[in-house]
Amino acid sequence: MSTHKRKPIIAGNWKMYKNITEAIKLTNGLKRQLYDIDYTDIVICPPFTAISEVAELIYETNIQLGAQNLHWEKEGAFTGEISAPMLKDAGCKYVIIGHSERRQFFGETNETVNKKIIAALNNNLAPIVCVGENLEQREKGMTFEVIKGHLQGAFNNIGAESAREIIIAYEPVWAIGTGKVATGEQAQEAHQYIRGWLRDSFGSDVSDAIRIQYGGSVKPDNISSLITEDDIDGALVGGASLKLDTFAAIILNSKRG
């Protein structure tokens, strides 16, 4: 099936950038530049401190709100953590789970990623689940093995109907913030593998419905070559989502032929 039946989704991951004033400025700029875009779902994921302010600004616009992480318990003595009901209450529709930086710096595992996905789904938050290999793993020819491990861990105990709600972000870790970009062919190869794994696990109806984003040094000048590939359904954008003109241009350039 051609991806052209799946609506692309471009999400901006602001990471640990932007105070509230800066977040408001960027959000207002995006509203002005993107108000009439309907061919791509647009999501922005500010830091927790700015979520409520941003939620008010984008209420009833074509821009949707996501968070960068969550805890799997709904409440409790977990100092410094944020739960799915809290995110939902603040206006979020999406949440990034298992980003490579969370795995690398904060000890996230396939098990914690799975618990977080289940918590998100139970609270009607759409998980954006990150999978992908680092440079050493790619050079050893382990790309598919690593992706498979991430997928198996993430989707453990999740049924086909719930799986449909999940967005997968393929992030070749070697291409994040390095300026190295997977070519359209390299990215498509990994996305095709992911789609195949989903088909084997959940059947073609579900695998055809799930959107798979590419993440890794996405820029205005490479998004159009990525988005034309059969199994690439958008992008998870890091650094380039922090600049108004750059992120807007990525979205404007993500229209399929």
VOKETOR-107597 format. One line per 5 residues: their letters; for each residue x, y, z of N, C-alpha, C, CB. Coordinates in nm, 2 decimals, padded with zeros to 4 digits. Atoms other than C-alpha are relative to their C-alpha. Glycine has a CB too. Example, Ala and Ser with C-alpha at 12.3 -4.5 7.8 and 13.67 -1.06 7.14 Angstrom:
as	00.09/-00.12/00.00/01.23/-00.45/00.78/00.09/00.12/00.00/-00.10/00.00/00.12  -00.09/-00.11/00.00/01.37/-00.11/00.71/-00.08/00.11/00.08/00.04/00.05/-00.14
***
This chain:
msthk	00.08/-00.12/00.00/00.00/00.00/00.00/00.09/00.12/00.00/-00.09/00.00/00.12  -00.08/-00.13/00.00/00.13/00.35/-00.08/-00.03/00.08/00.13/-00.03/00.08/-00.12  00.02/-00.08/-00.12/00.18/00.57/00.22/-00.09/00.12/-00.03/00.13/00.06/00.05  00.07/-00.12/00.02/-00.02/00.84/00.05/-00.14/-00.01/00.05/00.00/00.02/-00.16  00.13/00.01/-00.07/-00.32/00.70/00.23/00.01/00.04/00.15/-00.06/-00.14/-00.01
rkpii	-00.03/-00.04/-00.14/-00.15/00.79/00.56/00.03/00.15/00.00/00.11/-00.09/00.07  -00.03/-00.14/-00.01/-00.15/01.15/00.66/00.13/00.02/00.07/-00.12/00.08/00.08  -00.13/-00.02/-00.07/00.20/01.26/00.74/-00.01/00.08/00.13/00.10/00.08/-00.10  00.00/-00.07/-00.13/00.28/01.39/01.09/00.14/00.05/00.02/-00.04/-00.10/00.11  -00.13/-00.06/-00.03/00.56/01.63/01.16/00.00/00.05/00.15/00.04/00.12/-00.09
agnwk	00.00/-00.04/-00.14/00.65/01.67/01.53/00.13/00.07/00.04/-00.02/-00.12/00.09  -00.12/-00.08/-00.04/00.89/01.93/01.68/00.03/-00.04/00.15/-00.02/00.15/-00.02  -00.04/00.04/-00.14/01.08/01.80/01.99/00.10/00.11/00.04/00.07/-00.14/00.00  -00.08/-00.12/-00.05/01.21/02.12/02.17/00.10/-00.04/00.10/-00.10/00.10/00.05  -00.10/00.05/-00.10/01.41/01.91/02.41/00.01/00.10/00.12/00.14/-00.01/-00.07
mykni	-00.01/-00.09/-00.12/01.55/02.12/02.70/00.04/00.15/-00.05/00.10/-00.05/00.10  -00.02/-00.14/00.05/01.52/02.46/02.52/-00.14/00.07/00.02/00.04/00.00/-00.15  00.11/-00.10/00.00/01.28/02.76/02.54/-00.06/00.02/00.14/-00.11/-00.05/-00.09  00.08/-00.04/-00.12/01.16/02.94/02.85/-00.14/00.03/-00.04/00.07/00.12/00.08  00.14/-00.02/00.03/00.79/03.03/02.87/-00.01/00.12/-00.11/-00.08/00.04/00.12
teaik	00.01/-00.12/00.09/00.84/03.37/02.69/00.04/-00.05/-00.14/00.09/00.11/00.05  -00.05/00.05/00.13/01.04/03.20/02.41/-00.10/-00.09/-00.06/00.14/-00.06/00.01  00.10/00.10/00.05/00.79/02.92/02.38/-00.12/00.07/-00.06/-00.04/-00.09/00.11  00.12/-00.07/00.05/00.50/03.17/02.34/00.04/00.07/-00.14/-00.04/00.11/00.10  -00.04/-00.06/00.13/00.70/03.36/02.07/00.00/-00.09/-00.12/00.14/00.07/00.02
ltngl	-00.02/00.10/00.11/00.78/03.05/01.87/-00.14/-00.05/-00.04/00.09/-00.12/00.04  00.14/00.05/00.03/00.42/02.92/01.90/-00.08/00.10/-00.08/-00.07/-00.04/00.13  00.07/-00.10/00.07/00.27/03.24/01.79/00.04/00.02/-00.15/00.01/00.14/00.07  -00.05/00.00/00.13/00.50/03.25/01.49/-00.05/-00.12/-00.09/00.15/00.00/00.00  00.04/00.12/00.07/00.41/02.89/01.39/-00.15/00.02/-00.04/00.02/-00.12/00.09
krqly	00.14/-00.02/00.03/00.04/02.98/01.42/-00.02/00.09/-00.13/-00.08/00.06/00.12  00.01/-00.09/00.12/00.09/03.27/01.17/00.04/-00.06/-00.13/00.08/00.12/00.03  -00.06/00.05/00.13/00.29/03.08/00.92/-00.07/-00.13/-00.05/00.15/-00.03/00.02  00.05/00.14/00.03/00.10/02.74/00.93/-00.15/-00.01/00.01/00.07/-00.10/00.09  00.14/00.01/-00.03/-00.26/02.83/00.99/-00.09/-00.07/-00.10/-00.06/00.14/00.02
didyt	00.08/00.06/00.10/-00.38/02.70/00.66/00.05/-00.14/-00.05/-00.01/00.09/-00.12  -00.06/00.13/00.04/-00.18/02.37/00.64/-00.09/-00.11/00.05/00.14/-00.02/00.06  00.08/00.12/-00.04/-00.40/02.06/00.63/00.05/-00.13/-00.05/-00.14/00.03/-00.04  -00.04/00.12/00.07/-00.20/01.81/00.44/00.10/-00.08/00.10/00.07/00.02/-00.13  -00.10/00.06/-00.10/00.03/01.73/00.75/-00.06/00.03/00.14/00.14/00.05/-00.02
divic	00.03/-00.02/-00.14/-00.05/01.68/01.12/00.12/00.07/00.06/-00.04/-00.13/00.07  -00.11/-00.07/-00.06/00.16/01.93/01.31/-00.01/-00.01/00.15/-00.01/00.16/-00.04  00.00/00.02/-00.15/00.27/01.86/01.67/00.12/00.07/00.05/00.01/-00.15/00.04  -00.12/-00.06/-00.06/00.50/02.06/01.90/00.00/-00.05/00.14/-00.01/00.16/00.00  -00.02/00.06/-00.13/00.65/01.92/02.22/00.10/00.09/00.08/00.06/-00.14/-00.02
ppfta	-00.08/-00.09/-00.08/00.77/02.20/02.45/00.05/-00.07/00.13/-00.08/00.12/00.03  -00.03/00.05/-00.14/00.94/02.14/02.79/-00.12/00.01/00.09/00.12/00.08/00.06  00.11/00.00/-00.09/00.70/02.07/03.07/-00.05/00.14/00.05/00.02/-00.09/00.12  00.03/-00.13/-00.06/00.72/02.42/03.21/-00.08/00.09/-00.09/00.13/00.08/00.04  00.07/-00.08/00.10/00.57/02.57/02.89/-00.12/-00.06/-00.05/00.09/00.04/-00.11
iseva	00.11/00.08/00.07/00.31/02.31/02.81/-00.14/00.07/00.02/-00.01/-00.14/00.06  00.13/-00.06/-00.02/00.01/02.49/02.97/-00.02/00.13/-00.08/-00.02/00.04/00.15  00.01/-00.13/00.07/00.09/02.83/02.81/-00.02/-00.03/-00.15/00.13/00.08/00.02  00.01/00.03/00.15/00.14/02.67/02.46/-00.14/-00.06/-00.03/00.11/-00.10/-00.03  00.13/00.07/00.02/-00.18/02.46/02.51/-00.11/00.11/-00.03/-00.04/-00.08/00.12
eliye	00.09/-00.10/00.02/-00.38/02.78/02.54/00.01/00.07/-00.13/00.01/00.11/00.11  -00.03/-00.07/00.12/-00.22/02.94/02.24/-00.05/-00.08/-00.12/00.14/00.03/-00.02  00.03/00.08/00.11/-00.29/02.65/02.01/-00.14/-00.07/00.00/00.10/-00.11/-00.02  00.13/00.06/-00.01/-00.64/02.56/02.13/-00.08/00.03/-00.12/-00.07/00.06/00.13  00.09/-00.01/00.12/-00.87/02.50/01.83/00.08/00.06/-00.12/-00.11/00.09/00.03
tniql	-00.08/-00.03/00.12/-00.58/02.56/01.58/00.03/-00.14/-00.06/00.13/00.08/00.03  -00.04/00.13/00.07/-00.43/02.30/01.34/00.14/-00.05/00.06/00.02/00.03/-00.15  -00.12/00.05/-00.07/-00.13/02.26/01.58/-00.04/-00.07/00.12/00.10/00.12/00.03  00.03/00.08/-00.12/-00.14/01.99/01.84/00.12/-00.01/00.09/-00.04/-00.14/-00.05  -00.09/-00.01/-00.10/00.04/01.95/02.16/00.05/-00.14/00.04/-00.05/00.07/00.12
gaqnl	-00.06/00.12/-00.05/00.28/01.68/02.27/00.10/00.03/00.12/00.07/-00.08/-00.11  -00.10/-00.01/-00.11/00.51/01.61/02.58/00.12/-00.08/-00.04/-00.06/-00.04/00.13  -00.12/00.07/00.04/00.86/01.48/02.57/00.02/-00.13/00.08/00.12/00.09/00.02  -00.02/00.11/-00.09/00.82/01.21/02.84/-00.12/-00.01/00.09/00.14/00.01/00.08  00.10/00.01/-00.11/00.59/01.07/03.11/00.04/-00.11/00.09/-00.14/-00.03/-00.06
hweke	-00.02/00.12/-00.09/00.59/00.83/03.41/-00.12/-00.09/-00.02/00.01/00.05/00.15  00.11/00.10/00.03/00.39/00.51/03.38/-00.11/-00.01/00.11/00.06/-00.14/-00.02  00.10/00.00/-00.10/00.21/00.55/03.72/-00.09/00.12/-00.01/00.07/-00.01/00.14  00.09/-00.12/00.02/-00.09/00.78/03.73/00.02/00.10/00.11/-00.15/-00.05/00.00  -00.04/-00.10/-00.10/00.02/00.94/04.06/00.08/-00.07/00.10/-00.13/00.07/00.07
gaftg	-00.08/00.06/-00.11/00.24/00.88/04.36/00.12/00.07/00.04/00.04/-00.14/-00.05  -00.12/-00.07/-00.05/00.56/00.96/04.54/00.11/-00.02/-00.10/00.03/-00.06/00.14  -00.10/00.01/00.10/00.77/01.00/04.23/00.05/00.14/-00.03/-00.05/-00.08/-00.13  -00.05/-00.14/00.01/00.95/01.33/04.28/00.06/00.03/-00.13/00.10/00.03/00.11  -00.06/-00.04/00.13/01.02/01.51/03.96/-00.07/-00.06/-00.12/00.14/-00.03/00.00
eisap	00.07/00.07/00.12/00.79/01.29/03.74/-00.13/00.06/-00.03/-00.01/-00.15/00.03  00.13/-00.05/00.05/00.48/01.38/03.54/-00.07/-00.12/-00.06/00.03/00.11/-00.12  00.08/00.12/00.04/00.20/01.13/03.47/-00.09/00.03/-00.12/-00.10/-00.04/00.11  00.09/-00.01/00.12/-00.03/01.07/03.17/-00.12/00.08/00.03/-00.04/-00.14/-00.05  00.12/-00.09/-00.03/-00.34/01.22/03.34/00.04/00.14/00.01/-00.07/-00.05/00.12
mlkda	-00.04/-00.14/-00.01/-00.14/01.53/03.41/00.02/00.06/-00.13/00.13/00.01/00.09  -00.03/-00.05/00.14/-00.03/01.57/03.05/-00.14/00.02/-00.07/00.08/-00.10/-00.08  00.13/-00.01/00.06/-00.39/01.50/02.93/-00.07/00.13/00.05/-00.08/-00.13/00.03  00.07/-00.11/-00.06/-00.52/01.76/03.17/00.06/00.14/-00.05/00.01/-00.01/00.16  -00.07/-00.13/00.05/-00.26/02.02/03.04/-00.03/00.02/-00.14/00.15/-00.01/00.03
gckyv	00.04/-00.02/00.14/-00.39/01.97/02.69/00.08/-00.08/-00.10/00.02/00.14/-00.03  -00.08/00.08/00.09/-00.15/01.71/02.54/-00.08/-00.11/-00.07/00.12/-00.07/00.07  00.06/00.11/00.07/-00.26/01.47/02.27/00.11/-00.11/-00.04/-00.06/00.05/-00.13  -00.11/00.09/00.04/00.08/01.31/02.20/00.11/00.00/00.11/00.07/00.05/-00.13  -00.11/00.00/-00.10/00.38/01.21/02.41/00.12/-00.09/-00.07/-00.03/-00.06/00.14
iighs	-00.12/00.07/00.05/00.74/01.11/02.29/00.04/-00.10/00.11/00.11/00.10/-00.03  -00.04/00.11/-00.09/00.85/00.78/02.45/00.12/-00.07/-00.05/-00.12/-00.10/00.03  -00.12/00.08/00.03/01.19/00.62/02.46/00.10/00.07/-00.10/-00.04/-00.13/-00.06  -00.10/-00.07/00.08/01.39/00.89/02.28/00.14/-00.05/00.03/-00.01/00.16/00.02  -00.14/00.05/-00.02/01.75/00.79/02.23/00.07/00.07/00.12/00.08/00.01/-00.13
errqf	-00.06/-00.07/-00.11/01.86/01.06/02.47/-00.05/-00.05/00.14/-00.03/00.15/-00.01  00.05/00.05/-00.13/01.63/00.92/02.74/00.07/-00.14/00.03/-00.16/-00.02/-00.01  -00.06/00.13/-00.02/01.78/00.57/02.68/00.15/00.02/00.04/00.00/-00.08/-00.13  -00.14/-00.02/-00.02/02.14/00.71/02.67/00.03/00.06/00.14/00.05/00.09/-00.11  -00.03/-00.07/-00.12/02.13/00.95/02.97/-00.08/-00.03/00.12/-00.01/00.15/-00.03
fgetn	00.09/00.01/-00.12/01.84/00.85/03.19/-00.04/-00.15/00.02/-00.12/00.08/-00.02  00.02/00.14/-00.03/01.85/00.47/03.18/-00.13/-00.06/-00.04/00.01/-00.02/00.14  00.13/00.06/00.05/01.53/00.41/02.98/00.04/-00.14/-00.06/-00.07/00.09/-00.10  -00.02/00.14/00.06/01.50/00.04/02.88/-00.13/-00.03/-00.08/00.02/-00.10/00.11  00.12/00.05/00.07/01.26/-00.15/02.66/-00.12/-00.02/00.09/00.03/-00.13/-00.08
etvnk	00.10/00.02/-00.10/01.07/-00.24/02.97/-00.07/00.13/00.05/00.05/-00.08/00.12  00.06/-00.13/-00.04/01.02/00.12/03.09/-00.08/00.06/-00.11/00.10/00.09/00.06  00.07/-00.05/00.12/00.93/00.22/02.74/-00.14/-00.06/-00.02/00.09/-00.02/-00.13  00.13/00.08/00.02/00.66/-00.05/02.72/-00.10/00.05/00.11/00.03/-00.15/00.02  00.09/-00.04/-00.11/00.51/00.06/03.06/-00.05/00.14/-00.03/00.07/00.00/00.14
kiiaa	00.04/-00.13/00.04/00.50/00.42/02.94/-00.10/00.00/-00.11/00.13/00.09/-00.03  00.10/00.01/00.12/00.33/00.33/02.61/-00.14/-00.04/00.05/00.06/-00.10/-00.10  00.13/00.05/-00.05/00.06/00.14/02.80/-00.07/00.11/00.08/00.02/-00.13/00.09  00.06/-00.11/-00.08/00.01/00.43/03.04/-00.06/00.11/-00.09/00.10/00.06/00.09  00.05/-00.10/00.09/-00.02/00.67/02.75/-00.13/-00.04/-00.07/00.11/00.03/-00.11
lnnnl	00.12/00.05/00.07/-00.27/00.45/02.56/-00.12/00.00/00.09/00.03/-00.14/-00.06  00.11/00.00/-00.09/-00.48/00.41/02.87/-00.06/00.13/00.03/00.05/-00.06/00.13  00.05/-00.14/-00.02/-00.51/00.79/02.89/-00.03/00.07/-00.13/00.10/00.07/00.08  00.03/-00.06/00.13/-00.58/00.85/02.52/00.10/00.10/-00.05/-00.14/00.06/00.00  -00.11/-00.08/00.06/-00.24/01.00/02.45/00.06/-00.09/-00.11/00.10/00.04/00.11
apivc	-00.07/00.08/00.11/-00.08/00.89/02.12/00.15/00.00/00.02/-00.04/00.06/-00.14  -00.15/00.01/-00.03/00.27/00.76/02.19/00.07/00.02/-00.13/00.03/-00.13/00.06  -00.10/-00.01/00.11/00.55/00.87/01.95/00.12/-00.08/00.05/00.04/00.15/-00.04  -00.10/00.10/-00.06/00.78/00.57/02.02/00.13/00.00/-00.09/-00.06/-00.14/00.01  -00.13/-00.01/00.08/01.15/00.61/01.92/00.07/-00.13/00.00/00.09/00.11/00.06
vgenl	-00.08/00.12/00.01/01.35/00.32/01.79/00.12/00.04/-00.09/-00.08/-00.12/-00.07  -00.11/-00.03/00.09/01.69/00.32/01.62/00.14/-00.04/00.05/00.00/00.14/-00.04  -00.14/00.05/-00.04/02.06/00.21/01.62/00.10/00.12/00.01/00.04/-00.10/-00.11  -00.11/-00.10/-00.01/02.38/00.40/01.71/00.10/-00.03/-00.11/00.06/00.01/00.14  -00.10/00.01/00.11/02.68/00.44/01.48/00.07/-00.14/00.01/00.10/00.11/00.01
eqrek	-00.07/00.12/-00.02/02.87/00.14/01.63/-00.09/-00.12/-00.04/00.04/-00.02/00.15  00.09/00.10/00.04/02.56/-00.08/01.58/-00.02/-00.01/-00.15/-00.13/00.01/00.08  00.02/00.00/00.14/02.51/00.03/01.23/00.13/-00.05/-00.07/-00.02/00.15/-00.05  -00.13/00.05/00.07/02.88/-00.03/01.14/00.02/-00.15/00.02/00.12/00.08/00.06  -00.01/00.15/-00.02/02.85/-00.38/01.28/-00.11/-00.08/-00.07/-00.01/-00.03/00.15
gmtfe	00.11/00.07/00.08/02.55/-00.45/01.06/-00.12/-00.04/00.09/00.05/-00.11/-00.07  00.11/00.04/-00.10/02.31/-00.47/01.36/-00.12/00.08/-00.01/00.06/00.00/00.14  00.11/-00.09/00.00/02.06/-00.21/01.25/-00.13/-00.07/00.02/00.00/00.07/-00.14  00.13/00.07/-00.01/01.77/-00.45/01.20/-00.02/-00.07/00.13/-00.02/-00.09/-00.12  00.01/00.07/-00.13/01.85/-00.65/01.51/-00.03/00.10/00.11/00.14/-00.07/00.03
vikgh	00.03/-00.10/-00.11/01.85/-00.33/01.73/-00.14/00.05/-00.01/00.10/00.12/-00.01  00.13/-00.05/00.02/01.53/-00.20/01.57/-00.10/-00.11/00.05/-00.03/00.03/-00.15  00.09/00.11/-00.04/01.36/-00.55/01.62/-00.01/00.00/00.15/00.05/-00.13/-00.06  00.01/00.01/-00.15/01.46/-00.55/01.99/-00.08/00.12/00.06/00.15/00.01/00.05  00.08/-00.11/-00.05/01.32/-00.20/02.04/-00.15/-00.02/-00.02/00.05/00.13/-00.07
lqgaf	00.15/00.02/00.04/00.99/-00.29/01.86/-00.06/-00.11/00.09/-00.01/-00.04/-00.14  00.05/00.11/-00.08/00.95/-00.62/02.05/-00.02/00.05/00.14/00.10/-00.12/00.00  00.01/-00.05/-00.13/01.01/-00.45/02.38/-00.12/00.10/00.01/00.13/00.07/00.05  00.11/-00.11/00.00/00.78/-00.15/02.30/-00.14/-00.06/-00.01/00.03/00.10/-00.11  00.13/00.05/00.02/00.49/-00.36/02.18/-00.04/-00.12/00.08/-00.02/-00.03/-00.15
nniga	00.03/00.11/-00.09/00.50/-00.62/02.45/-00.14/00.01/00.06/00.11/-00.02/00.10  00.14/00.00/-00.07/00.14/-00.71/02.57/-00.09/00.11/-00.06/00.02/00.02/00.15  00.09/-00.10/00.06/-00.01/-00.45/02.33/-00.07/-00.06/-00.12/00.08/00.13/-00.04  00.08/00.06/00.11/-00.30/-00.57/02.11/00.00/00.08/-00.12/-00.14/-00.03/00.05  00.00/-00.06/00.13/-00.36/-00.49/01.75/-00.07/00.13/00.00/-00.06/-00.09/-00.10
esare	00.08/-00.12/00.01/-00.63/-00.23/01.81/00.08/00.12/00.07/-00.13/-00.02/00.07  -00.08/-00.10/-00.07/-00.41/-00.04/02.06/00.12/00.04/-00.08/00.04/-00.04/00.14  -00.12/-00.03/00.08/-00.11/-00.07/01.83/-00.02/00.11/-00.11/00.05/-00.13/-00.06  00.04/-00.09/00.10/-00.29/00.13/01.57/00.02/00.15/00.04/-00.14/-00.01/-00.04  -00.01/-00.13/-00.05/-00.27/00.44/01.79/00.14/00.05/00.01/-00.07/00.01/00.13
iiiay	-00.14/-00.03/-00.02/00.11/00.43/01.81/00.06/00.06/-00.12/00.07/-00.12/00.05  -00.09/-00.05/00.11/00.34/00.64/01.60/00.14/-00.04/00.03/-00.01/00.16/-00.02  -00.14/00.04/-00.02/00.69/00.51/01.55/00.09/00.10/-00.06/00.03/-00.14/-00.06  -00.10/-00.09/00.05/00.98/00.74/01.51/00.13/-00.08/-00.02/00.03/00.13/00.09  -00.13/00.06/00.03/01.29/00.58/01.34/00.10/00.10/00.01/00.00/-00.08/-00.13
epvwa	-00.11/-00.09/-00.02/01.59/00.76/01.47/00.13/-00.07/00.00/-00.02/00.08/00.14  -00.14/00.06/00.00/01.93/00.65/01.35/00.08/00.10/00.10/00.06/00.00/-00.14  -00.06/-00.09/-00.10/02.11/00.78/01.66/00.12/00.07/-00.05/00.04/-00.09/00.13  -00.12/-00.06/00.06/02.42/00.84/01.45/-00.03/00.13/-00.08/00.07/-00.10/-00.08  00.03/-00.12/00.08/02.23/01.11/01.26/-00.07/00.11/00.08/-00.10/-00.05/-00.11
igtgk	00.06/-00.10/-00.08/02.09/01.30/01.56/00.10/00.11/00.04/-00.07/-00.06/00.12  -00.09/-00.11/-00.04/02.25/01.64/01.59/00.14/00.00/-00.05/00.00/00.01/00.15  -00.14/00.02/00.05/02.55/01.52/01.40/00.01/00.07/-00.14/00.04/-00.14/-00.01  -00.01/-00.06/00.14/02.46/01.68/01.06/00.00/-00.12/-00.10/00.12/00.08/-00.01  00.01/00.12/00.09/02.48/01.32/00.92/-00.15/-00.03/-00.02/00.08/-00.12/00.05
vatge	00.14/00.04/00.03/02.15/01.23/00.75/00.00/-00.13/-00.07/-00.07/00.11/-00.08  00.02/00.12/00.08/02.04/00.89/00.64/-00.06/00.05/-00.13/-00.10/-00.10/00.08  00.06/-00.03/00.13/01.97/00.91/00.27/-00.15/-00.05/00.00/00.08/-00.07/-00.12  00.14/00.05/00.01/01.61/00.86/00.16/00.00/-00.15/-00.01/-00.07/00.06/-00.12  -00.01/00.14/00.02/01.71/00.51/00.06/00.03/-00.07/00.13/00.10/-00.05/-00.11
qaqea	-00.03/00.06/-00.13/01.87/00.43/00.40/-00.12/00.00/00.09/00.12/00.07/00.06  00.11/-00.01/-00.09/01.58/00.56/00.59/-00.12/-00.09/-00.04/-00.05/00.15/00.00  00.11/00.08/00.05/01.32/00.39/00.37/00.03/-00.15/00.03/-00.01/00.01/-00.16  -00.04/00.14/-00.03/01.51/00.06/00.42/-00.04/-00.04/00.14/00.15/-00.03/-00.03  00.03/00.02/-00.14/01.47/00.09/00.79/-00.15/00.00/00.03/00.07/00.10/00.10
hqyir	00.14/-00.02/-00.02/01.11/00.21/00.77/-00.07/-00.13/-00.06/-00.05/00.12/-00.07  00.06/00.11/00.06/01.03/-00.08/00.54/00.01/-00.13/00.09/00.07/-00.03/-00.14  -00.02/00.10/-00.10/01.18/-00.32/00.79/-00.10/00.01/00.11/00.14/00.00/00.05  00.10/-00.02/-00.11/00.96/-00.17/01.07/-00.14/-00.04/-00.05/00.01/00.15/00.04  00.14/00.03/00.05/00.65/-00.19/00.85/-00.02/-00.15/-00.01/-00.02/00.07/-00.14
gwlrd	00.01/00.15/00.01/00.73/-00.56/00.78/-00.02/-00.07/00.13/00.12/-00.05/-00.07  00.02/00.05/-00.14/00.77/-00.63/01.15/-00.14/00.02/00.05/00.11/00.06/00.09  00.14/-00.02/-00.04/00.44/-00.47/01.22/-00.10/-00.09/-00.07/-00.04/00.15/-00.02  00.09/00.09/00.07/00.27/-00.67/00.95/00.01/-00.14/00.05/00.04/00.00/-00.15  -00.01/00.13/-00.06/00.41/-00.99/01.09/-00.06/-00.01/00.13/00.15/-00.04/00.00
sfgsd	00.04/00.00/-00.14/00.31/-00.90/01.44/-00.15/00.03/00.01/00.07/00.10/00.08  00.13/-00.04/-00.02/-00.03/-00.74/01.38/-00.09/-00.01/-00.12/00.00/00.14/00.05  00.08/00.01/00.13/-00.14/-00.80/01.02/00.01/00.13/-00.08/-00.15/-00.03/00.04  -00.02/-00.11/00.09/-00.15/-00.57/00.72/-00.09/00.12/00.03/-00.01/-00.05/-00.14  00.09/-00.12/-00.03/-00.45/-00.36/00.83/00.07/00.09/00.10/-00.13/-00.05/00.06
vsdai	-00.07/-00.08/-00.11/-00.26/-00.24/01.14/00.13/00.06/-00.05/00.02/-00.08/00.12  -00.13/-00.05/00.05/00.08/-00.21/00.97/-00.02/00.11/-00.10/00.08/-00.12/-00.06  00.02/-00.10/00.10/-00.07/-00.01/00.69/-00.05/00.13/00.06/-00.10/-00.05/-00.10  00.06/-00.12/-00.07/-00.24/00.23/00.94/00.10/00.08/00.08/-00.11/-00.04/00.09  -00.09/-00.06/-00.09/00.06/00.30/01.16/00.09/00.10/-00.07/00.08/-00.10/00.08
riqyg	-00.09/-00.10/00.06/00.26/00.61/01.08/00.14/-00.01/00.06/-00.05/00.15/00.02  -00.14/00.01/-00.04/00.64/00.59/01.09/00.07/00.13/-00.04/00.07/-00.13/-00.06  -00.07/-00.12/00.03/00.83/00.91/01.12/00.15/-00.03/-00.01/-00.02/00.11/00.11  -00.15/00.00/00.00/01.20/00.97/01.04/00.05/00.11/00.09/00.05/00.01/-00.14  -00.06/-00.10/-00.09/01.41/01.15/01.30/00.15/00.00/-00.01/-00.05/-00.01/00.14
gsvkp	-00.14/00.00/00.01/01.77/01.25/01.25/00.05/00.11/-00.09/00.06/-00.13/-00.04  -00.05/-00.11/00.08/01.90/01.59/01.13/-00.10/00.03/-00.12/00.14/-00.03/-00.05  00.09/-00.04/00.11/01.58/01.67/00.93/00.01/00.15/-00.02/-00.15/-00.04/00.04  -00.02/-00.14/00.03/01.61/02.00/00.75/-00.11/00.03/-00.11/00.14/00.03/-00.05  00.09/-00.04/00.11/01.39/02.20/00.50/00.04/-00.06/-00.13/-00.01/00.15/-00.01
dniss	-00.05/00.04/00.14/01.61/02.08/00.21/00.00/-00.15/-00.01/00.13/00.06/-00.03  00.00/00.15/00.02/01.59/01.70/00.29/-00.14/-00.06/00.03/00.11/-00.06/00.08  00.13/00.06/-00.04/01.23/01.65/00.41/-00.07/-00.04/-00.13/-00.09/00.10/00.07  00.08/00.04/00.11/01.09/01.64/00.06/00.04/-00.13/-00.07/00.00/00.11/-00.11  -00.05/00.12/00.05/01.32/01.36/-00.05/-00.04/-00.12/00.09/00.15/00.00/-00.02
lited	00.04/00.10/-00.10/01.23/01.17/00.27/-00.15/-00.04/-00.01/00.04/00.04/00.14  00.15/00.02/00.00/00.85/01.22/00.25/-00.05/-00.08/-00.12/-00.07/00.13/00.02  00.04/00.07/00.12/00.83/01.07/-00.10/00.02/-00.15/00.01/00.07/00.06/-00.12  -00.03/00.15/-00.01/00.96/00.73/00.02/-00.13/-00.06/00.05/00.12/-00.02/00.10  00.13/00.07/-00.03/00.68/00.47/00.05/-00.04/-00.01/00.15/00.01/-00.13/-00.06
didga	00.03/00.04/-00.14/00.71/00.40/00.42/00.03/00.11/00.10/00.07/-00.13/00.04  -00.03/-00.11/-00.09/00.81/00.74/00.56/-00.12/00.10/00.01/00.13/00.08/-00.05  00.13/-00.08/-00.01/00.51/00.93/00.70/00.02/00.13/00.08/-00.10/-00.09/00.07  -00.02/-00.12/-00.07/00.67/01.24/00.84/00.13/00.00/00.07/-00.11/00.03/00.10  -00.13/-00.02/-00.07/00.94/01.35/01.08/-00.01/00.04/00.14/00.09/00.10/-00.08
lvgga	-00.02/-00.05/-00.14/01.04/01.39/01.44/00.12/00.09/-00.01/00.01/-00.12/00.11  -00.11/-00.10/00.03/01.24/01.71/01.42/00.05/00.05/00.14/-00.06/00.12/-00.08  -00.06/-00.05/-00.12/01.48/01.81/01.69/00.04/00.15/-00.01/00.12/-00.08/00.04  -00.06/-00.14/00.01/01.71/02.12/01.66/-00.07/00.09/-00.09/00.14/-00.01/-00.03  00.06/-00.09/00.10/01.54/02.25/01.35/-00.14/00.04/00.04/00.00/-00.08/-00.13
slkld	00.13/-00.04/-00.04/01.21/02.27/01.53/00.00/00.13/00.10/-00.08/-00.11/00.07  -00.02/-00.11/-00.09/01.35/02.55/01.76/00.00/00.13/-00.07/00.13/-00.02/00.08  00.00/-00.12/00.07/01.37/02.80/01.48/-00.12/00.01/-00.09/00.13/00.01/-00.09  00.13/-00.02/00.07/01.05/02.94/01.34/00.00/-00.03/-00.15/-00.05/00.14/00.02  00.00/00.01/00.15/01.14/02.97/00.97/00.04/-00.14/-00.04/00.10/00.10/-00.05
tfaai	-00.04/00.14/00.03/01.32/02.63/00.97/-00.11/-00.10/00.01/00.13/-00.04/00.08  00.11/00.10/-00.02/01.04/02.43/01.12/-00.12/00.02/-00.09/-00.04/00.01/00.15  00.11/-00.03/00.09/00.78/02.61/00.92/00.03/-00.05/-00.15/-00.03/00.15/-00.01  -00.04/00.04/00.13/00.98/02.54/00.60/-00.01/-00.15/-00.01/00.14/00.05/-00.03  00.01/00.14/00.00/01.00/02.17/00.69/-00.14/-00.05/-00.02/00.06/-00.06/00.13
ilnsk	00.14/00.04/00.02/00.63/02.15/00.72/-00.06/00.04/-00.14/-00.09/00.07/00.11  00.04/-00.04/00.14/00.57/02.35/00.40/00.05/-00.09/-00.11/00.04/00.14/-00.03  -00.07/00.08/00.10/00.81/02.12/00.22/-00.04/-00.15/00.01/00.15/00.01/00.01  00.04/00.14/-00.02/00.64/01.80/00.35/-00.13/-00.04/-00.08/-00.02/-00.02/00.15  00.12/00.03/00.08/00.35/01.81/00.11/00.04/-00.11/-00.11/-00.06/00.12/-00.07
rg	-00.03/00.11/00.10/00.35/01.49/-00.10/-00.06/00.04/-00.14/-00.06/-00.13/00.04  00.03/-00.03/00.14/00.34/01.53/-00.48/-00.14/00.03/-00.04/00.05/-00.09/-00.08
***
